[in-house]
């Protein structure tokens, strides 16, 4: 997988983790952020990347920071 795709996938996984930890659904997140559900689904599957505006909306809805969502793990 290309490196940028991997980063997008890590961001998507962090968002999914937040949703699961809080017992929230992708539908709920789509409603809170005004991101169409189909678009959100593509983003969390890592098929397309979140825009900066979307990340701010998602972070706000999940009561976290954009930095928390985009902090990537580095494999040594």
C-alpha positions, 0 to 999 in steps of 0.5 A: 500500500502506498504510504499516503494511503496507509496514513489515511487508513490510520486516521480512519482507524482512529476515528472508528476506534473513537466511534466504537469506544463511545458506542456511536455509529457512522450514521450518527457521525454523518448526521453530526458532521453533515458528511453524507453517509456514503462519503463517510463510509468511503473515508473510514474504509480508507478508500478516500482521504478526509479533508481538513474541514471534515477532520475538524467536524469529526473531531468536534463531534467526537469531542477530541482534537484533530491532532488526536485523530491524525497522530500516526503510529510510526513502526520502528 
